[in-house]
Amino acid sequence: MDHKNTRDLIQAHQSIRKFKETEVSEDIVTDLVDSARWAPTSHHVQAYTIIRVRDQEKRNAISEVAANQKYVRESPLFLVFVADWHKHVITSEKYDANYELEETENVIVGAVDVALAAENVLLTARSYGLGGVMIGGVRNDLHRVANILELPKHTFPVMGLCLGYPDQDPGQKPRFPKPMILHEDRYEAERYHEGLDEYERVTSEYYEKRTNGKKTDGWGANMINYLGNPRRQQVTTFLKDQGFTLK
C-alpha cells in the first residue's frame, strides 16, 4: 500500500460542487461499492444500503429537499446512503426471533456505519481523479426522501454524495489546528479561548479572500448562525415513525 498517496488523498480534501459532463464508468462504480463493503462496521451488522439515483425526476425531487442544490440534479453520479436495519428484521423474522431496534444506540450504529462506508467511497472516488460533496440536505425532509426512494421501516437516509470529474478547484477551508483536536488524558477545555480567537481570524481571512470581500464572517460567526435556530425538527418524528423510538 502506498501510504503517502493515501495520506495525500485524505489531507487534500475539498468539496467539489461543479462537475464535467464525463460519465463515471461502471467499473469505477463497482469499485466504489466494493470500498464501501470493506469499511469497518460495528458487530459486523453492516447496517447500511447505498441507493444510486439515476431517475431524473427523483433527482429533481431530492434536489428540492436539499435546498435546490443543483449538483444533486446534475452530478454524473448521485448516491444516497441509508442506515438500514430492515435486512436485520427480515433475518429475525426468518428465524422467528425477537428484535429490539427501538434504542437510540441502533440509530448511532447505523449512522456510523453509513459514515464509514461513505468516506471509503469518497476516498476511492478521489483516487480515480473524481471529486465529490456530501449532501446532508437529504435530511431536510426525511419523510419525502423516504417516499421518493421507497424506503421500508427501520431505515433512514443519512446523507447523499455527488460524484464526478471536477470542473473547479475551490481550495481547502482551514481546519482546526492540532492543539484544538488532540488532547492528552483529559478534555483540555482551557485551550479553546485563545485558540478560537485565532481560528476566527484565520477563517475570516479565508472567506474574505474566497468571496472577494463579499463574506468576512469567520467560523465562530457562522456557527452562531448555524446553532441559533432549531434545525430539522422532523428528524425525531421520522425516526420514531420508522421504528426507532429512541428509548
Backbone as CSV, one residue per row, in Angstrom:
resi,resn,N_x,N_y,N_z,CA_x,CA_y,CA_z,C_x,C_y,C_z
1,MET,0.850,-1.208,0.000,0.000,0.000,0.000,0.880,1.251,0.000
2,ASP,0.522,2.214,-0.823,1.268,3.466,-0.879,0.687,4.418,0.158
3,HIS,1.308,4.445,1.365,0.756,5.244,2.460,0.807,6.734,2.153
4,LYS,1.845,7.159,1.420,1.959,8.580,1.109,0.770,9.026,0.263
5,ASN,0.431,8.245,-0.775,-0.689,8.634,-1.618,-2.004,8.589,-0.848
6,THR,-2.166,7.608,0.012,-3.370,7.532,0.830,-3.479,8.756,1.724
7,ARG,-2.379,9.091,2.373,-2.363,10.261,3.251,-2.658,11.531,2.472
8,ASP,-2.042,11.651,1.298,-2.260,12.857,0.493,-3.725,12.995,0.087
9,LEU,-4.371,11.882,-0.269,-5.785,11.925,-0.616,-6.612,12.434,0.554
10,ILE,-6.313,11.910,1.739,-7.081,12.290,2.921,-6.876,13.764,3.242
11,GLN,-5.628,14.211,3.207,-5.313,15.552,3.686,-5.495,16.638,2.631
12,ALA,-5.850,16.254,1.413,-6.103,17.244,0.357,-7.593,17.398,0.078
13,HIS,-8.430,16.995,1.026,-9.877,17.035,0.797,-10.379,18.447,0.511
14,GLN,-11.251,18.549,-0.469,-12.047,19.754,-0.693,-13.364,19.317,-1.326
15,SER,-14.419,20.019,-1.007,-15.727,19.667,-1.564,-15.846,20.211,-2.985
16,ILE,-16.239,19.332,-3.903,-16.421,19.698,-5.312,-17.908,19.724,-5.629
17,ARG,-18.357,20.855,-6.149,-19.776,21.040,-6.448,-20.054,21.322,-7.921
18,LYS,-19.019,21.354,-8.725,-19.183,21.580,-10.158,-18.413,20.498,-10.898
19,PHE,-19.111,19.833,-11.820,-18.538,18.648,-12.450,-18.551,18.749,-13.970
20,LYS,-17.575,18.083,-14.594,-17.612,17.908,-16.041,-18.728,16.929,-16.390
21,GLU,-19.125,16.922,-17.645,-20.226,16.054,-18.063,-19.796,14.600,-18.232
22,THR,-18.514,14.313,-18.128,-17.996,12.952,-18.315,-18.661,11.977,-17.353
23,GLU,-19.137,10.875,-17.878,-19.774,9.854,-17.044,-18.731,9.093,-16.222
24,VAL,-19.184,8.542,-15.135,-18.344,7.674,-14.309,-18.571,6.240,-14.767
25,SER,-17.503,5.538,-15.115,-17.648,4.204,-15.696,-18.224,3.218,-14.685
26,GLU,-18.851,2.172,-15.201,-19.432,1.141,-14.334,-18.357,0.393,-13.555
27,ASP,-17.172,0.241,-14.139,-16.082,-0.405,-13.401,-15.718,0.398,-12.162
28,ILE,-15.701,1.716,-12.303,-15.397,2.566,-11.147,-16.518,2.479,-10.118
29,VAL,-17.757,2.515,-10.578,-18.888,2.418,-9.644,-18.801,1.118,-8.848
30,THR,-18.476,0.025,-9.523,-18.332,-1.263,-8.836,-17.231,-1.194,-7.787
31,ASP,-16.134,-0.548,-8.127,-15.029,-0.434,-7.184,-15.405,0.440,-5.987
32,LEU,-16.176,1.486,-6.226,-16.638,2.340,-5.127,-17.477,1.536,-4.140
33,VAL,-18.372,0.708,-4.672,-19.225,-0.107,-3.804,-18.384,-1.130,-3.042
34,ASP,-17.382,-1.706,-3.710,-16.502,-2.646,-3.013,-15.773,-1.969,-1.858
35,SER,-15.367,-0.714,-2.046,-14.709,0.011,-0.960,-15.670,0.254,0.197
36,ALA,-16.923,0.542,-0.121,-17.925,0.677,0.940,-18.094,-0.639,1.688
37,ARG,-18.125,-1.737,0.967,-18.351,-3.049,1.568,-17.276,-3.404,2.590
38,TRP,-16.076,-2.877,2.389,-14.962,-3.226,3.274,-14.698,-2.170,4.337
39,ALA,-15.619,-1.270,4.524,-15.496,-0.305,5.631,-15.691,-1.022,6.969
40,PRO,-15.108,-0.489,8.047,-15.392,-1.057,9.370,-16.883,-0.992,9.670
41,THR,-17.365,-1.957,10.449,-18.784,-1.993,10.795,-18.951,-2.624,12.164
42,SER,-19.768,-2.020,12.994,-19.956,-2.488,14.365,-20.600,-3.876,14.387
43,HIS,-19.968,-4.822,15.076,-20.506,-6.180,15.250,-20.831,-6.862,13.928
44,HIS,-20.213,-6.404,12.841,-20.452,-6.980,11.513,-21.907,-6.821,11.067
45,VAL,-22.600,-5.828,11.630,-24.017,-5.680,11.291,-24.230,-5.105,9.886
46,GLN,-23.268,-4.308,9.391,-23.360,-3.744,8.038,-24.715,-3.058,7.829
47,ALA,-25.005,-2.128,8.726,-26.335,-1.512,8.791,-26.457,-0.326,7.831
48,TYR,-26.230,-0.575,6.560,-26.368,0.499,5.576,-26.721,-0.088,4.217
49,THR,-27.322,0.741,3.394,-27.596,0.435,1.990,-27.278,1.692,1.192
50,ILE,-26.776,1.519,-0.020,-26.480,2.645,-0.916,-27.476,2.605,-2.075
51,ILE,-28.133,3.713,-2.309,-29.070,3.798,-3.433,-28.496,4.751,-4.481
52,ARG,-28.256,4.221,-5.645,-27.809,5.040,-6.783,-29.046,5.626,-7.447
53,VAL,-29.121,6.929,-7.502,-30.317,7.587,-8.046,-30.006,8.065,-9.464
54,ARG,-30.630,7.413,-10.427,-30.440,7.758,-11.835,-31.648,8.502,-12.402
55,ASP,-32.843,8.148,-11.933,-34.076,8.739,-12.439,-34.052,10.252,-12.213
56,GLN,-34.214,11.019,-13.306,-34.058,12.471,-13.203,-35.163,13.109,-12.372
57,GLU,-36.353,12.575,-12.442,-37.432,13.134,-11.619,-37.144,12.947,-10.132
58,LYS,-36.614,11.802,-9.779,-36.239,11.564,-8.383,-35.097,12.494,-7.978
59,ARG,-34.135,12.665,-8.867,-33.024,13.589,-8.615,-33.555,15.001,-8.356
60,ASN,-34.456,15.437,-9.232,-35.018,16.780,-9.094,-35.741,16.944,-7.765
61,ALA,-36.493,15.929,-7.381,-37.254,15.995,-6.139,-36.330,16.036,-4.935
62,ILE,-35.268,15.226,-4.953,-34.322,15.228,-3.838,-33.573,16.555,-3.795
63,SER,-33.271,17.103,-4.956,-32.633,18.416,-5.012,-33.508,19.473,-4.350
64,GLU,-34.811,19.419,-4.596,-35.729,20.364,-3.942,-35.655,20.239,-2.430
65,VAL,-35.615,19.010,-1.939,-35.491,18.789,-0.495,-34.187,19.393,0.019
66,ALA,-33.119,19.208,-0.744,-31.786,19.631,-0.329,-31.501,21.074,-0.741
67,ALA,-32.443,21.973,-0.467,-32.270,23.411,-0.697,-31.954,23.741,-2.150
68,ASN,-32.501,22.930,-3.081,-32.331,23.165,-4.527,-30.869,23.186,-4.962
69,GLN,-30.057,22.388,-4.322,-28.652,22.298,-4.740,-28.587,21.632,-6.122
70,LYS,-28.108,22.392,-7.101,-28.201,21.916,-8.480,-27.291,20.736,-8.761
71,TYR,-26.210,20.585,-7.980,-25.309,19.458,-8.214,-25.976,18.133,-7.873
72,VAL,-27.007,18.149,-7.039,-27.782,16.923,-6.818,-28.474,16.517,-8.118
73,ARG,-28.937,17.480,-8.871,-29.599,17.208,-10.162,-28.601,16.848,-11.249
74,GLU,-27.410,17.467,-11.213,-26.543,17.460,-12.382,-25.295,16.589,-12.264
75,SER,-24.908,16.150,-11.091,-23.668,15.382,-10.967,-23.783,14.068,-11.734
76,PRO,-22.703,13.613,-12.345,-22.756,12.357,-13.102,-23.180,11.154,-12.269
77,LEU,-22.848,11.176,-10.981,-23.206,10.061,-10.114,-23.738,10.618,-8.798
78,PHE,-24.931,10.158,-8.403,-25.503,10.598,-7.136,-25.943,9.385,-6.331
79,LEU,-25.423,9.288,-5.123,-25.704,8.168,-4.230,-26.381,8.686,-2.966
80,VAL,-27.297,7.898,-2.435,-27.879,8.185,-1.128,-27.519,7.031,-0.192
81,PHE,-26.933,7.387,0.947,-26.518,6.397,1.937,-27.600,6.304,3.016
82,VAL,-28.090,5.094,3.199,-29.233,4.842,4.077,-28.805,3.933,5.223
83,ALA,-29.055,4.371,6.458,-28.901,3.470,7.592,-30.014,2.436,7.509
84,ASP,-29.645,1.158,7.571,-30.595,0.116,7.179,-30.568,-1.057,8.156
85,TRP,-31.655,-1.177,8.927,-31.864,-2.341,9.792,-32.968,-3.239,9.234
86,HIS,-33.499,-2.898,8.072,-34.600,-3.687,7.503,-34.145,-5.112,7.206
87,LYS,-32.942,-5.263,6.692,-32.438,-6.603,6.367,-32.283,-7.457,7.632
88,HIS,-32.038,-6.782,8.757,-31.908,-7.498,10.028,-33.280,-7.956,10.528
89,VAL,-34.310,-7.136,10.256,-35.674,-7.537,10.595,-36.068,-8.769,9.784
90,ILE,-35.762,-8.771,8.496,-36.050,-9.934,7.652,-35.383,-11.187,8.214
91,THR,-34.118,-11.056,8.609,-33.387,-12.189,9.160,-34.020,-12.689,10.453
92,SER,-34.386,-11.750,11.322,-35.016,-12.134,12.589,-36.340,-12.860,12.351
93,GLU,-37.128,-12.349,11.414,-38.417,-12.972,11.135,-38.252,-14.358,10.509
94,LYS,-37.203,-14.525,9.716,-36.923,-15.840,9.131,-36.724,-16.891,10.210
95,TYR,-36.058,-16.481,11.281,-35.753,-17.416,12.364,-36.755,-17.304,13.516
96,ASP,-37.850,-16.605,13.261,-38.884,-16.422,14.285,-38.268,-15.915,15.586
97,ALA,-37.366,-14.943,15.441,-36.633,-14.400,16.590,-37.090,-12.976,16.884
98,ASN,-36.950,-12.595,18.134,-37.283,-11.236,18.539,-36.206,-10.261,18.045
99,TYR,-36.592,-9.012,17.819,-35.590,-7.989,17.501,-35.929,-6.708,18.253
100,GLU,-34.888,-6.101,18.793,-35.017,-4.871,19.573,-34.259,-3.765,18.852
101,LEU,-34.988,-2.960,18.104,-34.341,-1.914,17.299,-34.752,-0.509,17.724
102,GLU,-35.497,-0.389,18.808,-36.020,0.916,19.180,-34.961,1.845,19.769
103,GLU,-33.895,1.259,20.307,-32.941,2.050,21.075,-32.190,3.081,20.229
104,THR,-31.831,4.173,20.880,-31.008,5.207,20.249,-29.679,4.637,19.767
105,GLU,-29.157,3.639,20.487,-27.891,3.009,20.093,-27.929,2.520,18.655
106,ASN,-29.062,1.981,18.224,-29.146,1.467,16.857,-29.136,2.586,15.825
107,VAL,-29.678,3.740,16.186,-29.590,4.901,15.310,-28.122,5.316,15.159
108,ILE,-27.400,5.331,16.271,-25.982,5.715,16.231,-25.182,4.715,15.407
109,VAL,-25.391,3.417,15.651,-24.649,2.395,14.915,-24.900,2.524,13.416
110,GLY,-26.162,2.710,13.021,-26.470,2.841,11.604,-25.829,4.066,10.983
111,ALA,-25.876,5.198,11.706,-25.283,6.432,11.188,-23.771,6.312,11.054
112,VAL,-23.136,5.651,12.035,-21.682,5.468,11.982,-21.301,4.530,10.835
113,ASP,-22.027,3.433,10.683,-21.745,2.523,9.570,-21.850,3.243,8.232
114,VAL,-22.884,4.064,8.080,-23.057,4.845,6.853,-21.878,5.775,6.630
115,ALA,-21.494,6.506,7.669,-20.420,7.492,7.520,-19.107,6.833,7.118
116,LEU,-18.801,5.685,7.720,-17.557,4.986,7.375,-17.597,4.494,5.933
117,ALA,-18.727,3.947,5.515,-18.858,3.474,4.137,-18.778,4.634,3.146
118,ALA,-19.440,5.741,3.469,-19.448,6.900,2.567,-18.057,7.497,2.414
119,GLU,-17.311,7.576,3.501,-15.945,8.110,3.404,-15.067,7.193,2.565
120,ASN,-15.230,5.879,2.702,-14.472,4.956,1.846,-14.800,5.191,0.373
121,VAL,-16.070,5.409,0.079,-16.480,5.659,-1.306,-15.839,6.944,-1.826
122,LEU,-15.897,8.006,-1.024,-15.349,9.283,-1.472,-13.845,9.191,-1.699
123,LEU,-13.122,8.552,-0.783,-11.665,8.436,-0.944,-11.311,7.600,-2.176
124,THR,-12.037,6.517,-2.383,-11.781,5.701,-3.566,-12.093,6.480,-4.838
125,ALA,-13.182,7.219,-4.828,-13.527,8.053,-5.987,-12.418,9.044,-6.284
126,ARG,-11.885,9.664,-5.250,-10.826,10.652,-5.462,-9.550,9.995,-5.981
127,SER,-9.323,8.736,-5.658,-8.147,8.041,-6.187,-8.247,7.859,-7.697
128,TYR,-9.455,7.938,-8.240,-9.682,7.874,-9.689,-9.713,9.261,-10.334
129,GLY,-9.450,10.297,-9.544,-9.496,11.653,-10.081,-10.860,12.286,-10.011
130,LEU,-11.811,11.624,-9.359,-13.140,12.201,-9.170,-13.128,13.148,-7.980
131,GLY,-14.147,13.965,-7.890,-14.366,14.810,-6.729,-15.791,14.650,-6.270
132,GLY,-16.094,15.150,-5.087,-17.454,14.976,-4.605,-17.788,15.877,-3.435
133,VAL,-19.060,15.841,-3.063,-19.533,16.608,-1.915,-20.647,15.817,-1.238
134,MET,-20.569,15.746,0.089,-21.613,15.096,0.872,-22.837,16.014,0.955
135,ILE,-24.020,15.416,0.944,-25.272,16.175,0.935,-26.098,15.819,2.176
136,GLY,-25.913,16.603,3.243,-26.730,16.410,4.432,-28.140,16.913,4.248
137,GLY,-28.369,17.693,3.190,-29.680,18.274,2.939,-30.768,17.250,2.676
138,VAL,-30.409,15.972,2.447,-31.452,14.956,2.278,-32.265,14.806,3.563
139,ARG,-31.720,15.304,4.684,-32.440,15.199,5.956,-33.373,16.385,6.194
140,ASN,-33.443,17.301,5.228,-34.365,18.438,5.379,-35.827,17.988,5.404
141,ASP,-36.120,16.910,4.709,-37.482,16.360,4.710,-37.351,14.849,4.528
142,LEU,-37.136,14.167,5.634,-36.872,12.733,5.578,-38.070,11.938,5.092
143,HIS,-39.256,12.370,5.474,-40.449,11.656,5.010,-40.536,11.686,3.477
144,ARG,-40.255,12.839,2.889,-40.347,12.938,1.432,-39.264,12.106,0.748
145,VAL,-38.045,12.177,1.257,-36.965,11.390,0.651,-37.267,9.898,0.784
146,ALA,-37.774,9.489,1.947,-38.126,8.084,2.133,-39.204,7.648,1.147
147,ASN,-40.144,8.539,0.874,-41.198,8.232,-0.095,-40.633,8.135,-1.508
148,ILE,-39.748,9.076,-1.853,-39.132,9.067,-3.189,-38.365,7.774,-3.426
149,LEU,-37.642,7.328,-2.418,-36.775,6.159,-2.552,-37.444,4.868,-2.092
150,GLU,-38.714,4.957,-1.687,-39.497,3.785,-1.279,-38.805,3.010,-0.154
151,LEU,-38.404,3.741,0.873,-37.694,3.121,1.983,-38.664,2.396,2.917
152,PRO,-38.316,1.199,3.347,-39.152,0.484,4.317,-38.879,0.983,5.734
153,LYS,-39.644,0.451,6.687,-39.398,0.779,8.091,-38.015,0.275,8.500
154,HIS,-37.524,0.850,9.576,-36.209,0.521,10.135,-35.067,0.933,9.205
155,THR,-35.311,1.983,8.430,-34.257,2.603,7.622,-34.394,4.114,7.736
156,PHE,-33.312,4.828,7.476,-33.398,6.285,7.373,-32.232,6.816,6.547
157,PRO,-32.489,7.811,5.684,-31.403,8.410,4.896,-30.494,9.232,5.804
158,VAL,-29.207,9.100,5.605,-28.234,9.854,6.400,-27.594,10.971,5.572
159,MET,-27.195,10.649,4.355,-26.548,11.662,3.507,-26.606,11.232,2.055
160,GLY,-26.458,12.203,1.189,-26.235,11.926,-0.217,-24.772,12.182,-0.543
161,LEU,-24.346,11.767,-1.736,-22.985,12.024,-2.197,-23.020,12.258,-3.699
162,CYS,-22.641,13.466,-4.108,-22.481,13.797,-5.522,-21.047,13.494,-5.927
163,LEU,-20.876,12.833,-7.064,-19.543,12.486,-7.554,-19.430,12.764,-9.050
164,GLY,-18.232,13.116,-9.480,-17.943,13.330,-10.887,-16.537,13.880,-11.037
165,TYR,-16.157,14.120,-12.270,-14.831,14.696,-12.526,-14.893,16.204,-12.285
166,PRO,-14.004,16.735,-11.447,-14.109,18.140,-11.030,-13.995,19.122,-12.187
167,ASP,-14.805,20.167,-12.111,-14.710,21.278,-13.049,-14.498,22.576,-12.268
168,GLN,-13.816,22.467,-11.128,-13.481,23.620,-10.293,-12.360,23.215,-9.334
169,ASP,-11.733,24.198,-8.749,-10.700,23.971,-7.741,-10.887,25.014,-6.645
170,PRO,-11.850,24.782,-5.739,-12.233,25.822,-4.782,-11.243,26.047,-3.647
171,GLY,-10.299,25.149,-3.472,-9.357,25.283,-2.363,-9.906,24.677,-1.082
172,GLN,-9.036,24.570,-0.087,-9.405,23.943,1.174,-9.776,24.979,2.231
173,LYS,-10.834,24.695,2.979,-11.157,25.529,4.136,-10.195,25.195,5.271
174,PRO,-9.730,26.198,5.987,-8.835,25.919,7.122,-9.536,25.062,8.172
175,ARG,-8.816,24.079,8.684,-9.331,23.212,9.738,-8.746,23.636,11.094
176,PHE,-9.361,23.142,12.167,-8.786,23.377,13.488,-7.347,22.871,13.521
177,PRO,-6.433,23.612,14.149,-5.062,23.127,14.298,-4.998,21.969,15.295
178,LYS,-3.901,21.247,15.258,-3.734,20.050,16.090,-4.038,20.284,17.566
179,PRO,-3.565,21.370,18.216,-3.842,21.541,19.652,-5.332,21.657,19.984
180,MET,-6.165,21.972,19.002,-7.601,22.057,19.252,-8.316,20.741,18.946
181,ILE,-7.576,19.761,18.487,-8.139,18.463,18.154,-7.636,17.371,19.095
182,LEU,-6.330,17.362,19.346,-5.720,16.293,20.136,-5.445,16.774,21.552
183,HIS,-6.122,16.167,22.531,-5.915,16.469,23.946,-5.196,15.294,24.607
184,GLU,-4.644,15.508,25.766,-3.897,14.469,26.473,-4.588,14.127,27.783
185,ASP,-5.057,12.897,27.892,-5.563,12.304,29.135,-6.867,12.908,29.660
186,ARG,-7.252,14.080,29.186,-8.494,14.701,29.633,-8.916,15.725,28.587
187,TYR,-10.128,16.217,28.722,-10.610,17.269,27.826,-10.043,18.596,28.321
188,GLU,-9.139,19.169,27.541,-8.430,20.378,27.966,-9.187,21.617,27.472
189,ALA,-10.277,21.927,28.159,-11.173,22.992,27.727,-10.500,24.356,27.677
190,GLU,-9.480,24.554,28.511,-8.828,25.858,28.578,-8.112,26.223,27.283
191,ARG,-7.872,25.262,26.435,-7.186,25.544,25.172,-8.015,26.429,24.245
192,TYR,-9.327,26.405,24.417,-10.185,26.923,23.368,-10.357,28.440,23.359
193,HIS,-10.226,29.100,24.464,-10.489,30.538,24.481,-9.555,31.292,23.534
194,GLU,-8.272,31.067,23.685,-7.315,31.731,22.794,-7.334,31.101,21.405
195,GLY,-7.462,29.764,21.347,-7.425,29.072,20.064,-8.576,29.456,19.158
196,LEU,-9.753,29.644,19.723,-10.906,30.008,18.904,-10.782,31.425,18.347
197,ASP,-10.175,32.329,19.111,-9.956,33.694,18.606,-9.048,33.674,17.380
198,GLU,-7.987,32.881,17.441,-7.061,32.791,16.304,-7.731,32.113,15.117
199,TYR,-8.503,31.089,15.386,-9.181,30.387,14.303,-10.220,31.283,13.631
200,GLU,-10.852,32.131,14.417,-11.799,33.084,13.841,-11.091,34.016,12.859
201,ARG,-9.913,34.478,13.232,-9.143,35.370,12.355,-8.766,34.651,11.068
202,VAL,-8.261,33.422,11.188,-7.812,32.653,10.018,-8.971,32.374,9.064
203,THR,-10.116,31.947,9.612,-11.251,31.619,8.740,-11.904,32.856,8.154
204,SER,-11.882,33.949,8.882,-12.406,35.200,8.338,-11.586,35.631,7.125
205,GLU,-10.270,35.537,7.236,-9.394,35.884,6.107,-9.653,34.962,4.916
206,TYR,-9.872,33.684,5.203,-10.138,32.724,4.130,-11.405,33.101,3.364
207,TYR,-12.503,33.356,4.083,-13.766,33.678,3.413,-13.681,35.009,2.668
208,GLU,-12.970,35.967,3.254,-12.832,37.265,2.584,-12.112,37.107,1.256
209,LYS,-11.053,36.298,1.257,-10.284,36.073,0.029,-11.098,35.278,-0.986
210,ARG,-11.786,34.233,-0.514,-12.530,33.353,-1.427,-13.689,34.080,-2.084
211,THR,-14.318,35.021,-1.363,-15.508,35.694,-1.888,-15.220,37.112,-2.372
212,ASN,-13.941,37.469,-2.453,-13.568,38.829,-2.851,-14.227,39.885,-1.971
213,GLY,-14.267,39.596,-0.672,-14.770,40.564,0.291,-16.260,40.540,0.528
214,LYS,-16.990,39.672,-0.183,-18.446,39.614,-0.004,-18.828,38.951,1.315
215,LYS,-17.958,38.115,1.814,-18.215,37.421,3.078,-16.972,37.513,3.947
216,THR,-17.141,37.980,5.162,-15.988,38.133,6.052,-16.187,37.427,7.398
217,ASP,-17.351,36.824,7.607,-17.572,36.102,8.857,-16.637,34.913,8.964
218,GLY,-16.087,34.705,10.148,-15.264,33.537,10.397,-16.088,32.372,10.908
219,TRP,-15.382,31.340,11.358,-16.042,30.116,11.804,-17.030,30.375,12.932
220,GLY,-16.630,31.159,13.921,-17.494,31.402,15.071,-18.788,32.085,14.685
221,ALA,-18.690,33.106,13.851,-19.887,33.810,13.403,-20.806,32.877,12.620
222,ASN,-20.211,32.005,11.813,-21.018,31.034,11.067,-21.696,30.036,11.998
223,MET,-20.990,29.622,13.045,-21.570,28.667,13.988,-22.708,29.294,14.796
224,ILE,-22.582,30.569,15.126,-23.674,31.255,15.826,-24.931,31.240,14.972
225,ASN,-24.758,31.474,13.690,-25.886,31.434,12.763,-26.436,30.013,12.631
226,TYR,-25.526,29.035,12.571,-25.915,27.631,12.408,-26.705,27.130,13.610
227,LEU,-26.253,27.505,14.806,-26.846,26.980,16.039,-27.983,27.841,16.582
228,GLY,-28.197,29.000,15.985,-29.130,29.965,16.556,-30.592,29.623,16.409
229,ASN,-30.898,28.662,15.534,-32.295,28.274,15.318,-32.409,26.756,15.314
230,PRO,-33.572,26.237,15.677,-33.772,24.782,15.618,-33.542,24.275,14.194
231,ARG,-33.010,23.064,14.086,-32.703,22.504,12.772,-33.363,21.135,12.619
232,ARG,-34.029,20.941,11.508,-34.555,19.636,11.116,-35.309,18.959,12.258
233,GLN,-36.280,19.676,12.786,-37.021,19.163,13.931,-37.851,17.926,13.608
234,GLN,-38.052,17.661,12.323,-38.833,16.491,11.940,-38.040,15.191,12.006
235,VAL,-36.716,15.283,12.255,-35.894,14.073,12.257,-36.358,13.096,13.330
236,THR,-36.603,13.589,14.536,-37.023,12.702,15.630,-38.350,12.033,15.310
237,THR,-39.302,12.814,14.786,-40.601,12.241,14.411,-40.427,11.159,13.360
238,PHE,-39.598,11.427,12.350,-39.377,10.447,11.289,-38.774,9.163,11.851
239,LEU,-37.752,9.304,12.693,-37.109,8.111,13.249,-38.106,7.273,14.038
240,LYS,-38.974,7.926,14.802,-39.991,7.183,15.557,-40.978,6.501,14.613
241,ASP,-41.353,7.191,13.547,-42.243,6.587,12.552,-41.612,5.354,11.913
242,GLN,-40.290,5.352,11.832,-39.565,4.257,11.188,-39.227,3.119,12.147
243,GLY,-39.678,3.232,13.379,-39.481,2.133,14.316,-38.382,2.329,15.323
244,PHE,-37.791,3.532,15.352,-36.742,3.830,16.338,-37.345,4.784,17.358
245,THR,-37.766,4.266,18.493,-38.456,5.101,19.479,-37.487,5.844,20.378
246,LEU,-36.188,5.613,20.201,-35.131,6.356,20.910,-35.239,6.184,22.423
247,LYS,-35.552,4.968,22.827,-35.675,4.734,24.267,-34.338,4.349,24.877
